Amino acid sequence: MTNSKEKVLSAPAESSYKIKKMVILGLIAAMAYVSVVLFRLPIIPSVPFLDLEFKSAIILICAFIFGPLSGLSMTLVVCIIEMLTISDTGVIGCIMNILATVCLVCPAAFAYKKKQTASGAVLGVIIGALLMTFAMILWNYIVTPIYMGVPREMVVDLLIPAFIPFNLLKAGLNGGVALFIYKFAITALQKTNLIPKKGNNGENTLSGIIGTVVLSVFIILTCILIILAFNGVF
């Protein structure tokens, strides 16, 4: 009797959580889209057609909270809306946009799901950044000559001085911002009862939180300094 009663009582709670989750995902998707509309910045002079934006950081925070599948679905929604509204790169650009975001977000979220600690999140971001960079090297080598009508040799010449640093910097900044904001975001959602509180499984230790914040700030500052150097500021 007790078990059946618990199941009856848990059904409305589960339904309520699903509704809250859908609302949160919708709001975060809107935030990711608005971030692209308001902030797109070329950071490597030799590839001005590649813009830095922070939708991947927002989607990554969501994927840390709700899992890699939510990160994947949100990436598809945001990138397709972006293609239909503000992008001028068409379907090919949308596909590359999706691929880059998924390669960063999903491996990072999967690694964190397996090891929900500060080190797990950091490791996930590193794996995602490397995978994103590798995938974009291949896609730029294969697709860019066809899409832009330039010789493949020109793309090869830009791989090391432009495409590789751009993707590493973009992944590093998005990953660093996500690591910095994630703990504050999940704490706020838990305090407002929008998501259930989890037991202390190692992710809430003070040393882990401080270490993650310090590392994220270091990553962000390092990327900013490299960008400034690329643009001849110093």
C-alpha positions in Angstrom: 0.0 0.0 0.0 2.8 2.4 0.9 4.7 1.8 -2.3 1.6 2.4 -4.4 0.7 5.5 -2.5 4.2 6.8 -3.0 3.9 6.2 -6.8 0.6 8.0 -6.9 2.1 11.0 -5.0 5.2 11.0 -7.1 3.4 11.2 -10.4 2.2 14.8 -10.0 5.7 15.8 -8.7 7.3 14.2 -11.7 4.9 15.9 -14.1 5.6 19.3 -12.4 9.3 18.8 -12.7 9.0 18.0 -16.4 7.0 21.2 -17.0 9.6 23.2 -15.0 12.3 21.6 -17.0 10.7 22.5 -20.3 10.2 26.1 -19.2 13.8 26.4 -18.0 15.1 24.9 -21.3 13.0 27.3 -23.2 14.3 30.3 -21.3 17.9 29.1 -21.6 17.5 28.6 -25.3 16.2 32.1 -25.6 19.2 33.4 -23.6 21.6 31.5 -25.9 19.9 33.0 -29.0 19.9 36.5 -27.6 23.6 36.2 -26.7 24.4 35.5 -30.4 22.2 38.4 -31.6 23.9 40.9 -29.2 27.5 39.7 -29.2 29.5 38.3 -32.1 33.1 39.3 -32.4 35.8 38.3 -34.8 38.9 37.6 -32.8 41.5 36.4 -35.4 42.3 39.0 -38.0 43.1 36.4 -40.7 39.7 34.8 -40.4 37.2 37.7 -39.8 34.3 35.6 -41.0 34.6 33.4 -37.8 32.9 35.1 -34.9 33.3 34.5 -31.2 29.9 34.2 -29.3 28.9 32.6 -26.1 25.8 30.5 -26.8 27.9 27.4 -26.2 28.6 28.5 -22.6 24.9 28.9 -21.9 24.0 25.6 -23.5 26.9 23.9 -21.7 25.6 25.1 -18.3 22.2 23.6 -19.2 23.8 20.4 -20.3 25.7 20.2 -17.0 22.4 20.5 -15.1 20.1 18.4 -17.3 22.4 16.1 -19.2 24.0 15.8 -22.6 20.7 15.0 -24.4 19.2 18.3 -23.3 22.4 20.0 -24.5 22.0 18.3 -27.9 18.3 19.2 -28.3 19.0 22.8 -27.2 21.9 23.1 -29.7 19.7 22.0 -32.6 16.9 24.4 -31.7 19.2 27.5 -31.2 21.3 26.8 -34.3 18.3 26.3 -36.6 16.6 29.4 -35.3 19.9 31.3 -35.8 20.1 30.0 -39.4 16.5 31.1 -40.1 16.9 34.6 -38.6 20.3 36.2 -38.4 22.8 33.9 -40.2 23.9 34.3 -43.8 25.8 31.1 -44.1 22.8 28.8 -44.9 22.5 25.1 -44.3 26.2 24.4 -44.4 27.0 27.1 -41.8 24.2 25.7 -39.6 25.6 22.2 -39.8 29.0 23.4 -38.9 27.6 25.5 -36.1 25.7 22.5 -34.7 28.7 20.2 -35.0 31.0 22.7 -33.2 28.6 23.3 -30.4 27.7 19.6 -29.9 31.4 18.5 -29.9 32.1 20.9 -27.1 28.8 20.5 -25.1 27.9 16.8 -25.2 31.3 15.3 -24.3 31.7 17.8 -21.5 28.2 17.0 -20.1 28.7 13.3 -20.5 32.0 13.4 -18.6 30.4 15.4 -15.8 27.5 13.1 -15.7 29.9 10.2 -15.0 31.9 12.1 -12.5 29.9 14.9 -10.9 32.8 16.8 -9.3 34.7 19.9 -10.1 37.4 17.9 -11.7 34.9 16.0 -13.8 33.5 19.3 -15.1 37.0 20.6 -15.9 38.0 17.3 -17.6 34.8 17.3 -19.6 35.5 20.9 -20.9 39.0 19.9 -21.9 37.8 16.9 -23.8 35.0 18.9 -25.5 37.4 21.7 -26.5 39.9 19.3 -28.1 37.1 17.4 -29.9 35.6 20.6 -31.1 38.9 21.8 -32.5 39.7 18.5 -34.2 36.2 18.3 -35.8 36.4 21.9 -37.0 39.9 21.2 -38.6 38.4 18.3 -40.6 35.3 20.2 -41.6 37.1 23.4 -42.5 39.6 21.3 -44.6 36.7 19.5 -46.4 33.9 22.0 -46.6 35.4 25.5 -46.6 37.1 25.2 -50.1 33.7 24.1 -51.6 31.6 26.5 -49.6 33.8 29.6 -50.2 35.2 28.7 -53.6 38.8 28.9 -52.5 41.8 26.5 -53.1 42.2 23.9 -50.4 45.8 25.0 -50.1 44.6 28.3 -48.8 42.6 26.6 -46.1 45.6 24.4 -45.2 47.8 27.5 -44.9 45.2 29.0 -42.4 44.8 25.9 -40.2 47.7 26.5 -37.8 47.8 30.3 -37.7 44.0 30.8 -37.7 41.5 27.9 -37.6 43.1 26.0 -34.7 43.7 28.9 -32.4 40.3 30.3 -33.1 38.5 27.1 -32.1 40.7 26.6 -29.1 40.1 30.1 -27.9 36.3 29.9 -28.6 36.1 26.6 -26.8 38.3 27.8 -23.9 36.3 31.0 -23.4 32.9 29.2 -23.6 34.1 26.4 -21.3 35.7 28.8 -18.8 32.6 31.0 -18.6 30.4 27.9 -18.2 32.6 26.6 -15.4 32.5 30.0 -13.7 28.8 30.4 -13.8 27.5 26.8 -13.4 27.7 26.6 -9.7 25.9 29.9 -9.2 23.2 28.9 -11.7 22.4 25.5 -10.2 22.4 26.9 -6.7 19.9 29.6 -7.7 17.6 27.0 -9.5 17.7 24.7 -6.4 16.9 27.5 -4.0 13.9 28.5 -6.0 12.8 24.8 -6.2 13.0 24.8 -10.0 15.2 21.7 -9.9 15.5 19.1 -7.1 18.5 19.3 -4.7 21.1 16.6 -5.0 23.0 14.9 -2.3 26.5 15.9 -1.6 28.4 13.7 -4.0 31.6 15.6 -4.1 30.7 18.5 -6.3 29.9 20.9 -3.4 33.2 20.7 -1.5 34.6 24.2 -0.9 38.0 23.3 -2.3 36.4 21.9 -5.5 34.3 25.1 -6.0 37.3 27.4 -5.3 39.5 25.4 -7.5 37.0 25.5 -10.4 36.5 29.2 -10.1 40.2 29.9 -10.0 40.8 27.7 -13.0 38.0 29.2 -15.0 39.2 32.7 -14.3 42.7 31.6 -15.4 41.4 30.1 -18.6 39.3 33.2 -19.4 42.1 35.6 -18.8 44.6 33.5 -20.7 42.3 33.4 -23.8 41.7 37.2 -23.6 45.4 37.9 -23.5 46.0 35.6 -26.5 43.2 37.4 -28.4 44.7 40.8 -27.6 48.1 39.5 -28.8 46.6 38.3 -32.1 45.0 41.7 -32.6 48.3 43.5 -32.0 47.3 45.2 -28.8 50.7 44.3 -27.2 
